[in-house]
Amino acid sequence: MAPAPASAVGPGPVLAGLDEILAPATVFYLDLHRNPELSGEEARTARRLAARLEQDGYRVTAGVGGHGVVGVLRNGEGPVVMLRTELDALPLREDTGLPYASRSAVMHACGHDLHTAAAAGAATLLARAADRWQGTLVVVGQPAEETLSGARAMLADGLYDRFGRPDVVLAQHTAPLPAGMVAHGHGYGPMMGGSIGFEVVIHGRGGHAGTPHLVVDPVVAAAASVLRLQTVVSRETAPAEQVVLTVGSLHAGSRGNVVPDRATMGITVRGLSEAALDRAGAAVERILRAECAASGCEREPDIVTVSRSPVLSSDPAAAAAVRQAHLELYGPERVASWPSSMVTEDFPLFGDAGLAVHGRPGIPLVYWMFGSVGPRQWARAAGGSAAEKLAALPANHSPEFAPDVRTALPAGISAMTAAALSHLGAREHRPDTP
């Protein structure tokens, strides 16, 4: 694990140019927010990010692992620092009432537009202040994060072989905290859970609702499976472990007087350790097969693992350098701790989990949250305590999720810039003389 360079440069002089770039960065954000694209369809978003990076002097390659974008800025000998952002949106109809709201049935409800605008803004600041640092910056716009497939696709397309193996990978994510705050994971535990996603088809034998003895009802098998799956957490998981199992979709039939021949289910398991995930995933498969057998299904269910995301933990040494940079930039009152969460990301694949298949040492990852709630939003939120306000505010994946761009975007840019500088080498700065 590589710690931050001892000679890392402070962000102060670099961030002096923040006011100058805020207007174009905001315009970029508004454009992304108005024009969201689903996972795997991010062609326009990728072109817009590529154009921004090219304008700032980065050598840009598009089409990496789908619509992935990679911008490289080489600036002398030194560490290779990768900044990762996401390009995709969600299949939600926006209900924010904003004048720049998406008009389609797709919405940036997770803040990826804000992440991308912040990463692009940081890339601009760092390019303009190249006389103050040395090393290589790699800015990655990842597609298909929401389906947990984009990171794997970019790595499989030779991300590190083609553009260099980074010494550290940095990423941030919006959270319903006051804008201007950041939050880091505490201790050595995981920051986010890992997950396994299943798609299941239960095969019955369809027929008339009036002749139940001649059919095998997949709805009954599915219903029994839903109930029995709840025991994976309550009876097969140690009380000290944290595991969540969700049957998020169940579809079968079209008429009340017809027994369908199949039922489909979408299931997600989340946990804070790989061992817990493995046990819960095995239990899901065992229960589904057993319930189908108990219902007399003539075929075993089709159980397909559609996604697997590792547990996300920041590297302690690399994260300590970023946290210190944020403390110096914002002060201790604006740097909080983030408890372990059961939301999940494919970001861990860029580190240890992604490289294990190649037999190489792992790459340190650093991941933190940054606030997106403006002062007026915070003041209007119901509740007297911070916890009550956080519970009342629209969270990520809500159709009402609406970051305050005027306060959140500058903080996102400065947080990412400071984090990058905490890992880049310092270049001796000689001001121009008359």
N, C-alpha and C positions, 0 to 999 in steps of 0.2 A: 504494500500500500504506500503510495507516494504522498508525503505531506506536501503542503503548499511550499513554494520556493521561499527561502528566507528573505529574498530580495524583492518580494512582491510589492508592487507600487500602490500607493493609496489612491482612492478614487476622486479626491477633491478636485484637482486640476482638470481631470477628464470630464467630470460632471458639470464643470463650469459652462459647457456648451449645451446643457440640457434644454434651456429655454429656447435656444435657436432651432432645435429640431422638433419641438413639441407640436407645432402646427401641422407639419407634414405627417408626423407619426399619428396624430389624431385623425387626420383625413384618411390615412391608411386603415386605421381601426374601424372607422365608420363604414368604409367601403366593404371590409371583410364582414362586418356585422350584417349589413344589408344583403349580402350575397353569400349565405352559408351553403356548404356542400357536404353531402353525406360521405361516410367512410368509403373510400375507394373511388370517389367521384370528384376529388379535390383539384381538378385540372386548372380552373381559373384561379383558385387561391394559391396554388403552386406557382403559377405564372406571375402573379402579383408579388409574391415573396422573392422569387428569382430576380425580377426586375429591380426590386429595392436593393438586393445584395449586389447585383452587377453595378448599379449606380454608385455604390460605395467602394468599388474596386475589388470585390471578392470574385474569385474564379468559381463560377457556378455550374453545377451539373444537375440536370433535371431528370425525372423518370427513374429514380433509384428506388427499387422495391415498390413500384407502382407510381404514385405521383409525388414521391419523396424528392426533396430539394436539398442539395448540399452546397454550401458556399465556403470557400477556403481562402483565408488571408494569411499569407506567410510573411512574417516580419522578423527575420533573423533567427538565430539559434535560441532555443528555449523550449518550454513546455508546450505540449499540444493540448489545448483546452477546447472542449466541445460544448456548445450551447444547444440544447434540444428544445423544440417547440412542436406543437401539434396543429394540424391543418383542418381537421374534420369537425362537423357539427352533428346535431341529433335530429331524429325525425319527430320534432315537436312543432306545434304551431305557436308562435310567440304571442304572449299576452301581456306585454310590458307597457303598451301605449306610447312607446318612444317614437319620435318623428323619423328615426332611422331604423325602425324595426324591420325585420324580415317579413316579406309579404307572402312567402311560400309556406309549405308545411314542414320546413326545415328551419332550425334555429341554433344559434351558438349559445346553448343553454349551459355549457360547462366552462365558458371563458376561454376557449382556444383562440378566438379572435384577439382577445386581450393578450394572451401569451405570445402570439405571433407578432403583434404590434410592438410589444415590449422587447422581444428578442431582436426584432429588426431595428428598433431604436438603439438598443445597446450596441448592435453591430455597427451602426452609424457612428456613435460616439467613439467607439474603440478604433474604428478606421481613421477618424479625423485626428485622434491623439496617438497615432502610431509611433510618434517620436518619444513617447513616455513608457512604452513597454516593448518586450520582445518575446517571440515565440510564434505559435501558429494558432489562429482561431478557426474553428470549424463550426459553422452554424447549420444545424440540421432541422428542416421542416418535415416532420414525420406525418405520413398519412395514416388513416385507419387506426387511431388510438382507441376509439370507442368500441371497436370490435376486437381489440387486443391482438391485432394481427400485423400492424404496420411496422413495429420495431423488428419483429422476426423477419419480415419480408425485406427490410433494408439490410439487415445483417446477412441474410442469405444472398442478397445481390452484391455482396462484397464491400459493404460500407467501409470496414476498417482496412481491408486489403487494398482498396482503390484510393482511399483518402487519408490513410494513416491511422495508426492506433493512438487514441487519445490518452493522455496522462490522467485526465479527470473529465467526467461528464456532469454537466450542471443542468438543472431544470427547476422550474417553479410552477405553482398552480394557484389560481384564485381561490379564495375562501371568503365566507361572509363575515370577515373581520373589518374593522375600520380601515379605510384606505390610508396607507402610510405605515401600516404595521406589517411585520413579517413574523412567521412562526416556524421554529425548527423542532424536529423531533428531539426528545430528551433521552439521555442515557444511550445504551447500546442496543435497545430493543427495536423492533420493526416500527416503521412509520405508517405503512399501509399493509393491508393483508394481501395474500395471494389468492387466486381463484381458479376454479375449474368450471367451464361451461359445458353443459350436455344438451344435445337435442335427441329426443326419444320418440320412437314410433312404437305404439302398442298395437299389435295385429289381432283383431277379433274376427268374428264371422257375422256379417251383417244380415239383416232380414227384417221381417215385420214385427212391429212392437206387440202385436197380438199373439205372437208365437215365440215367447221367450225361450222355450225349451229347445228351439231349433237354431238358436243363435249363440254366439259367445260375445258378450257385451264388453267392448273395450273401455266404455265409459266407467263401468263398475271397477274394472281393473285399474284404471287411471286414478279413480277416486280413492280406492284402497291404497294405492301407492302414495298418493299425496299425504294421507293420514299417517301411514307407517314411516314415511321419510322424516316426519317430525321427530321421531325417536332417535335419529342419528345424533342430534345435538343433546337431547334430554337424557338418553340412555347409553350412548356409545362414545361420548366425549367427556373427558375428565373435567370436573368443575373448574379447575384452574386454567384450562385451555379456552381459547375463544374461537368458536366456529359458528358460522351462520349458513343455513341452507334455505334457499328460496325456490319455490316452484313459481316462476314468473309468468308462465303461459300454459294454458291447457285448452286444446281445441278438439272438438269432435262433433260430427253430425251436422245436419242442417234442418231436420224436421222432427217434431216431437213424436211422430208415429213411425219413425224409421230407426232401427238400430244400426249405427254405422259400422263399417268394417275396420276402422282404425281410429286411434286417438294420438295426438301429438302433444308433447310436453317440452317446455324449456326449463332447465334446472341449473342453478348456480350454487356452488359451494365456495365459501370464503373462510380463510383461516389465517392465523398469525404465525404458523410454522409449516414447513413443507411436510413434516411427518403427519401433522393433523390433517392437512389437505389430502394426503395419500389415503389415510384411513377413512376419511369421510367419503372420498370419491369411490373407494372400493365398496363401502357400505351402500352407496346409492345404486351401484350396478347390481349388487347382490339382492337388494330389496326389490328392484324392478323385475328382475328375472323370477324371483320367488313369487311375487304377487301375480305375475302373468301365468306362471304354472298353476297357482292355486285357483285362478279363474278359468282354467281349461283352455288357454290360448294355444292354438295349434302351432304357432311359431314363436320363437323367442323374440323379445323386443329388439329393435334396432337401437343401439345406444352409441351415439357418436360424440366424441369429445371435440367440441368446436373451438375451444380456446383454453389456454393455460397461462396464467400470469404468476410469476414468482412473488414471494414476499419482498416488499421494498424496505431496505434499510440503508441509510446513508453511511458512508465510510467515516468512522469517528474523527480521524485526523483531518481529512479533507473538509468535513463539515464544520469542524472547529474553526478552521481558517475562514470559511465563509461567514459563520456566525459572528466571529470577531470583527470582520469587515462591516457587517450590518450593525453591530453594536457601536462601532466608531462612527458610522454614518448617521444612524437614527437615534442613538441613545438607548439605554436599557429599558425605558418605559415603553418603547415601540418594538421590542424584540421579545416575543412570547415563546412559550413551549407548546408543542402540538402533540396531543395524546395519540396513541395508536388508533388507527381507524380501519374499518372494514371496507372502505372504498378501495378500488384496485386500479392498477396501472400496468402497462407493459414496459415502462421505463426500466425496471430492473434488468431486462434482457440486454441493455447496453453495457452492463457491468459483469459481475461474476457469472450470473446465470447465462448470459448470452455467449460468453467465451468458453464456458466449460466444455462445450462440444468440440472446440478446436484445441483443447489441451493447453491453453495459454493461461498465464496468471490473470486474475481478475482485474478490472479497472475500477478505481474508486468512483462512486456516485455521490452526488449531493443533491438533495431535493428539499425544498422548503415551500411554505405557503405564503401568499401575500394578500393583503386585504383589498376588497373591492367595493366596500360600502362607504358612500359619501357621508359627510357630516349631517346633512338634512335627513337622509335615509335613516341614519342611526338614531337621530333625535326623535323621529316619528315612529320608530319601531316600538311595539308594545312591550311593556315590562320595565321594571326598575333596575334589575341587575344585568350585567353583561351576558350571563347565561340565558336569561329570559329574552333579551333582545336577539341573541343569536338564534334562539329557537323560533322566534317570530319572523325573522327575515327570510325572504325567498332564497332557498339554497340552490346549489348547482343542480342541474337537471330539472329545475322547475320552469314552467312556461313564463313565470314572472321574474326570472333571474335577470337582473339589470345592473351590471357594474357601473359605478360612477366614473366615467372615462376621464373627467377633468382631474380627479384626484388619484384614481387607481393607476392610470397609465404612467404618469411621471414616476410614481413609486415603483412600478414594475420595471421600468427602464433602469432606474438607479439601482435597484436591488440586483438585477442581473449584471449590470456593469461592474458594480463593486465586487460581486462574486467572481466574475471573470478575472478582474485585476488581482484578486487575492491569490490566484494560481498562475498568473503570467509572470515572467521575469521582468524586472525593472530595467529600463534603459536610462543611462545618465542623461539628464535633460540640460541642454545648453541653450538658454534663450538667445534669440538673435541679438546681435549688438550692432549699434549704428556704425 
